Amino acid sequence: MYVSGNSYEEIYANFRWQVPERFNMGVVCCDDHAGKDPDKTALVRWQEDGPGISHSYGELRRHSNRLANGLRSLGIRQGDRVGIILPQSFETVISHIAIYKLGAIAVPLARLFGSNAIAFRLNNAGVSVVLTNNEGVDKLSEIREVVPDLNHIVTVDEPEEDKFVGWNALLEGQLDTFDPVDTEPDTPALIIFTSGTTGPPKGALHGHRVLAGHIPGVQVHHEFMPQPGDVGWTPADWAWAGGLLNILMPCLFFGVPVVFGGLERFDPERAFQIMADAGVANAFIPPTALRLLTTVDAPAERYDLKLRTIGSGGESLGADTYEWAKRELGVVINEFYGQTECNLVLSAFNEVGVSRAGAIGKPVPGHRVAVIDQNGQECPVGTRGEVAIRRPDPVMFLEYWRDAQATKDKFIGDWMRTGDQCVMDEEGYFSFVGRDDDIINYAGYRVGPGEIEDCLISHPSVKLAVAIGKPDKLRSQIIKAFVVLQDGEVETPELLEEIRKHVKGRMSANIYPREIEAVSEIPLTTTGKVIRRVFRERARKEAQQD
């Protein structure tokens, strides 16, 4: 399941999946390394006031074994669901490894979720134990009565009440040896909830093979990882498929150290400082975070960066950010594409010449990806359609948890539908247009928001932007943009008109925002994606009042 070769065509043609008949994510990301070199560095916690704190694979094995024994003492058995509500930390990694070795199912949840969002996901997944900290305890305390399956809450902090279990108390006296459950590639291991950008989130159930399915994609956008000196890092929450499966687990699998800590809230200057101090060579940085990094002046001159690769995905990157990284960092961003249900199936691969501003890339070796029409037929080259992935595929989800109908509806024949609109050109490059829900129908023209937003952000006064279709009696919809201005910028009618003309001049005479509104913030999901439905609903109400 490793990629090798000198050209994209050779690599894609020669790739073969070789997923072992017995496969456990906890074992291959921890025990296999610990058995060979227990002192090998697995994690590095960045510290502002001193050198980083290293954690070895031997430590991971001992602590994860003790936690696995502790969870078993709480009644956790194979197939049971265990929630994780923790920041990037040593304990988070231990939690994942222990759950996988137990044969249980990990349910990572973002710390930023409110109590209602947490309750929905815990109830949907039937979680019986949650591993968290006192911040999580406070939220769980509000909802415990409405989450009947939740039997135990374990906090890595000292619990303030007896009704919560302390992490240290749970691990105290537990053996640091454990026989992992014998799991197969399709054995359920992980439930990751979809982002909820367009509707209620659904729990995508993955088998242990999901890690194997990510390996070629990670090797592609990190250009033949592992290489000497590779060090991984991401600002993305490890509760998200991107943070967990694009960096953390693959790096542990490859034996590449992962840096964490120091970035409770994204700050571009701090992000550069962490990458420089820790010698980060391989970063996964979502597009929104990259756009914020562009606000830092002369980063390569001010920080001793050692970046070898940058991967980015989750939303459209845009040509301007791509060119900025080449110019300012000397790194070509490898943009990639996937979904929670089937991640990392398209990617750029600059090392072998697969790279183009404004395009996602080409199919990752091992994956059959196409643009299809509403009948499930492949579209002609250059024709807009829906991105689809052919099953079977190791990275593809097993099902939506407890939702057979939604699982069935996700497919048309053997194609897994994504709801994302793309165009494939004659060279095999995929260019993202937008989600079906995001497409703006302007006077008969179907317009994707990504290019408009990229153009808006290229204006020096704009920090972030979102474009949506606002209902219009004459044109069906008009393009409306919401922008967050750069710090120090003052909203004036003249500035908004300047931004509007900036887009009109760079796009076309008709593809530009008829309305622009400055807002203080643009709400994002925990994965860094814009929650467009907030703005669509706002525009719908405005249209009704017009």
Residue pairs with C-beta under 8 A, 6 or more apart in sequence:
1 17
1 18
1 19
1 212
1 215
1 216
1 366
1 394
2 215
2 216
2 219
3 11
3 15
3 216
3 219
3 220
3 224
3 365
4 11
4 14
4 224
5 11
5 14
5 352
6 352
7 352
7 353
8 349
8 352
8 353
8 354
8 362
11 352
11 365
12 362
12 363
12 365
15 216
15 365
15 366
16 366
17 212
17 366
17 394
19 185
19 209
19 212
19 394
20 185
21 184
21 185
22 182
22 183
22 184
23 183
23 184
23 185
23 208
23 209
23 212
24 100
24 101
24 180
24 181
24 182
24 183
24 208
25 96
25 97
25 100
25 189
25 190
25 208
25 210
25 211
25 249
26 64
26 96
26 97
26 98
26 99
26 100
26 101
26 180
27 100
27 101
27 180
28 211
28 253
29 97
29 100
29 211
29 249
29 252
29 253
30 42
30 57
30 60
30 61
30 64
30 97
30 101
30 252
31 61
31 101
31 180
33 40
33 42
33 57
33 252
33 255
34 56
34 57
34 58
34 60
34 61
37 57
38 56
38 57
38 58
38 61
39 56
39 57
39 58
40 56
40 57
40 255
41 54
41 55
41 56
41 257
42 55
42 56
42 57
42 59
42 60
42 93
42 252
42 255
42 257
42 258
43 54
43 55
43 60
43 90
43 93
43 257
43 258
43 259
43 260
44 52
44 53
44 54
44 55
44 231
44 257
44 258
44 259
44 260
44 278
45 52
45 53
45 54
45 55
45 89
45 90
45 259
45 260
45 261
46 52
46 259
46 260
46 261
46 262
46 274
46 277
46 278
47 53
47 261
47 262
48 262
48 273
52 259
52 277
52 278
54 257
55 90
60 93
60 94
60 97
61 176
62 176
63 90
63 94
63 171
63 176
64 94
64 97
64 98
64 101
64 178
65 98
65 101
65 174
65 175
65 176
65 177
65 178
66 171
66 174
66 175
66 176
66 178
67 94
67 95
67 98
67 170
67 171
67 174
68 98
68 99
68 101
68 102
68 178
69 174
69 175
69 178
70 170
70 171
70 174
71 82
71 98
71 99
71 102
71 104
71 129
71 170
72 102
73 170
73 174
74 129
74 151
74 152
74 154
74 165
74 170
75 128
75 151
76 82
76 102
76 104
76 128
76 129
77 102
77 103
77 104
78 102
78 103
78 104
78 181
79 103
79 104
79 105
79 188
80 104
80 105
80 128
80 129
81 104
81 105
81 106
81 107
81 125
81 126
81 127
81 128
81 191
82 95
82 99
82 104
82 105
82 106
82 107
82 127
82 128
82 129
82 130
82 131
83 107
83 108
83 109
83 121
83 122
83 125
83 127
83 129
83 130
83 131
83 132
84 92
84 95
84 96
84 99
84 106
84 107
84 108
84 109
84 130
84 131
84 132
84 239
85 108
85 109
85 110
85 111
85 113
85 118
85 130
85 131
85 132
85 133
85 136
85 139
85 140
85 239
86 92
86 95
86 111
86 131
86 132
86 133
86 136
86 156
87 111
87 133
87 237
87 264
88 237
88 238
88 243
88 260
88 261
88 263
89 156
89 260
89 261
91 131
91 156
91 167
92 238
93 248
93 252
95 106
95 131
96 106
96 108
96 244
96 249
99 105
99 106
99 189
100 106
100 180
100 183
100 189
100 208
101 178
101 180
101 181
102 180
102 181
103 180
103 181
103 183
103 187
105 125
105 188
105 189
105 190
105 191
105 205
106 189
106 190
106 191
107 121
107 122
107 125
107 127
107 190
107 191
107 203
108 190
108 192
108 238
108 239
108 240
108 244
109 118
109 121
109 122
109 193
109 239
110 237
110 239
110 240
110 526
111 135
111 136
111 237
111 239
112 237
112 526
113 121
113 139
113 526
114 139
115 139
115 140
115 142
115 143
116 143
118 139
118 140
118 143
119 143
119 146
119 147
120 200
120 201
121 127
121 193
121 201
121 203
122 130
122 143
122 147
122 149
122 150
123 146
123 147
123 148
123 149
124 193
124 203
124 401
124 402
125 191
125 203
125 401
126 149
127 147
127 149
127 150
128 149
128 150
128 151
128 152
129 150
129 151
129 152
129 153
129 154
130 136
130 140
130 150
130 152
130 153
130 154
131 154
131 156
131 167
132 140
132 153
132 154
132 155
132 156
133 155
133 156
133 157
134 155
134 157
134 159
134 160
136 153
136 155
137 153
137 155
137 157
137 159
137 160
137 164
140 147
140 150
140 153
144 150
144 153
152 165
153 163
153 164
153 165
154 164
154 165
154 166
154 167
154 170
155 164
155 165
155 166
155 167
156 167
157 166
157 167
158 166
158 168
159 165
159 166
183 189
183 208
184 207
184 208
185 207
185 208
185 209
185 212
185 394
186 207
186 208
186 209
186 398
187 207
187 208
188 205
188 206
188 207
188 398
189 206
189 207
189 208
189 210
190 205
190 206
190 210
191 203
191 204
191 205
191 206
191 401
192 203
192 204
192 206
192 240
192 241
192 244
192 340
193 201
193 202
193 203
193 204
193 340
194 201
194 202
194 203
194 204
194 339
194 340
194 341
195 201
195 340
195 525
195 526
195 527
195 529
196 525
196 531
197 435
197 525
197 529
197 530
197 531
197 532
197 533
198 419
198 435
198 437
198 532
198 533
199 533
202 400
202 401
202 403
202 406
203 400
203 401
203 402
203 403
204 340
204 341
204 397
204 400
204 401
205 397
205 398
205 399
205 400
205 401
206 397
206 398
207 398
209 394
209 395
210 245
210 394
210 395
210 397
211 245
211 249
211 250
211 253
212 394
213 343
213 344
213 366
213 393
213 394
213 395
213 396
214 245
214 246
214 249
214 250
214 343
214 344
214 395
215 250
215 253
216 364
216 365
216 366
216 367
217 246
217 336
217 338
217 343
217 344
217 345
217 347
217 364
217 367
217 395
218 225
218 246
218 250
218 311
218 344
219 225
220 334
220 336
220 347
220 349
220 364
220 365
221 309
221 311
221 334
221 335
221 336
221 344
221 347
221 348
221 349
222 230
222 282
222 308
222 309
222 311
222 334
223 308
223 309
223 334
223 349
223 350
223 351
224 351
225 250
225 251
225 254
225 256
225 282
225 309
226 254
226 255
226 256
227 281
227 308
229 279
229 281
229 306
229 308
230 251
230 254
230 256
230 281
230 282
230 308
231 256
231 257
231 258
231 259
231 278
231 279
231 280
231 281
231 282
231 306
232 247
232 248
232 251
232 256
232 257
232 258
232 259
232 280
232 281
232 282
232 283
232 284
233 247
233 258
233 259
233 260
233 274
233 275
233 278
233 280
233 282
233 283
233 284
234 242
234 243
234 246
234 247
234 248
234 283
234 284
234 285
235 263
235 266
235 271
235 285
235 286
235 289
236 242
236 243
236 246
236 247
236 284
236 285
236 286
236 289
236 527
236 528
237 243
237 526
237 527
238 244
238 248
239 526
240 526
240 527
241 338
241 340
241 343
241 527
242 284
242 286
242 313
242 314
242 343
242 527
243 284
245 343
245 344
246 284
246 311
246 313
246 343
246 344
247 258
247 282
247 284
248 258
251 257
251 258
251 282
252 258
256 282
259 274
259 278
259 280
262 270
262 274
263 270
263 271
263 274
266 289
266 292
268 289
268 292
268 293
268 295
268 296
269 296
271 289
271 293
272 293
272 296
272 299
272 302
272 303
272 305
273 303
274 280
275 283
275 303
275 305
275 306
275 307
276 303
276 304
276 305
276 306
279 306
280 305
280 306
280 307
281 306
281 307
281 308
281 309
282 307
282 308
282 309
282 310
282 311
283 307
283 309
283 310
283 311
284 310
284 311
284 312
284 313
285 293
285 310
285 311
285 312
286 312
286 313
286 314
286 315
286 527
286 528
287 312
287 313
287 314
287 315
287 316
287 317
287 318
287 321
287 528
288 315
288 464
288 524
288 528
288 529
288 530
289 528
290 310
290 312
290 317
290 321
290 325
290 333
291 318
291 321
291 457
291 463
291 464
292 463
293 299
294 321
294 324
294 328
295 463
295 486
296 302
298 328
299 305
299 328
299 329
300 328
300 329
300 330
305 329
307 329
307 331
308 331
309 331
309 334
310 325
310 329
310 331
310 333
310 334
311 333
311 334
311 335
311 336
311 347
312 333
312 334
312 335
312 336
313 335
313 336
313 337
313 338
313 344
314 527
314 528
314 529
315 450
315 528
315 529
315 530
316 432
316 434
316 450
316 451
316 453
316 454
317 333
317 335
318 358
318 450
318 451
318 453
318 454
318 457
319 357
319 358
319 454
320 454
320 457
320 458
321 333
321 454
321 457
322 332
322 333
322 335
322 357
322 358
323 357
325 331
325 332
325 333
326 332
332 348
332 350
332 355
333 348
334 347
334 348
334 349
334 350
334 355
334 361
335 347
335 348
335 359
335 360
335 361
336 344
336 346
336 347
336 348
336 360
336 361
336 364
337 344
337 345
337 346
337 347
337 360
337 361
337 387
337 420
337 430
337 432
338 344
338 345
338 346
338 395
339 418
339 420
340 397
341 396
341 397
341 410
341 416
342 389
342 393
342 395
342 396
342 397
342 416
342 418
343 395
344 364
344 395
345 363
345 364
345 367
345 369
345 389
345 393
345 395
346 360
346 361
346 362
346 363
346 364
346 367
346 369
346 387
346 430
347 354
347 360
347 361
347 362
347 364
348 354
348 355
348 356
348 359
348 360
348 361
348 362
349 355
349 361
349 362
354 361
354 362
355 361
356 429
358 431
358 451
359 425
359 429
359 430
359 431
360 422
360 429
360 430
360 431
360 432
361 429
361 430
362 428
362 429
362 430
363 369
363 428
366 393
366 394
367 389
367 390
367 393
367 395
368 389
368 390
368 393
369 387
369 388
369 389
369 390
369 430
370 378
370 379
370 387
370 388
370 390
370 415
370 424
371 378
371 379
371 383
371 384
371 385
371 386
371 387
371 388
371 422
371 423
371 424
371 430
372 378
372 379
372 385
372 386
372 388
372 412
372 415
372 417
373 379
373 385
373 386
374 386
375 412
376 388
376 412
376 413
376 415
379 385
379 424
381 424
381 425
381 426
382 423
382 424
382 425
382 426
383 423
384 421
384 422
384 423
384 433
384 446
385 421
385 422
385 423
386 417
386 418
386 419
386 420
386 421
386 422
386 436
387 418
387 420
387 421
387 422
387 430
388 412
388 415
388 416
388 417
388 418
389 396
389 415
389 416
389 418
390 414
390 415
390 416
391 411
391 414
391 415
391 416
393 416
396 416
399 407
400 406
400 407
400 410
410 416
410 417
411 417
419 435
419 436
419 437
420 432
420 433
420 434
420 435
420 436
421 432
421 433
421 434
421 435
421 436
421 439
421 448
422 430
422 431
422 432
422 433
423 430
423 431
423 433
424 430
424 431
425 431
432 448
432 450
433 439
433 448
433 450
434 448
434 449
434 450
437 532
437 533
438 448
438 449
438 468
438 532
439 446
439 447
439 448
439 469
440 446
440 447
440 448
440 449
440 467
440 468
440 469
440 477
440 479
441 447
441 469
441 476
441 477
442 469
442 475
442 476
442 477
442 478
442 479
442 510
442 511
443 474
443 475
443 476
443 510
444 476
445 510
445 511
447 469
447 479
447 511
449 466
449 467
449 468
449 532
451 507
452 467
452 479
452 481
452 503
452 507
452 511
452 512
452 513
453 465
453 466
453 467
453 481
455 502
455 503
455 506
455 507
456 462
456 465
456 467
456 481
456 483
456 499
456 502
456 503
456 513
457 463
457 464
457 465
458 502
458 506
459 498
459 499
459 502
459 503
460 486
461 485
461 486
461 489
461 495
461 498
461 499
462 483
462 484
462 485
462 486
462 499
463 483
463 484
463 485
463 486
463 487
464 483
464 484
464 522
465 481
465 482
465 483
465 484
465 522
466 481
466 482
466 522
466 530
466 532
466 535
467 479
467 480
467 481
467 482
467 513
468 479
468 480
468 482
468 532
468 535
468 536
468 539
469 477
469 478
469 479
469 480
469 536
469 539
470 477
470 478
470 479
470 480
470 515
470 539
470 540
470 542
470 543
471 477
471 539
471 540
471 543
472 478
472 543
478 514
478 515
479 511
479 512
479 513
479 514
479 515
480 513
480 514
480 515
480 516
480 517
480 535
480 539
481 499
481 503
481 513
481 515
481 516
481 517
482 516
482 517
482 518
482 519
482 522
482 535
483 499
483 516
483 517
483 518
483 519
484 518
484 519
484 520
484 521
484 522
485 491
485 495
485 518
489 495
491 518
496 516
496 517
496 518
499 516
500 512
500 513
500 516
503 512
503 513
504 512
522 530
523 530
523 531
523 534
524 530
524 531
525 531
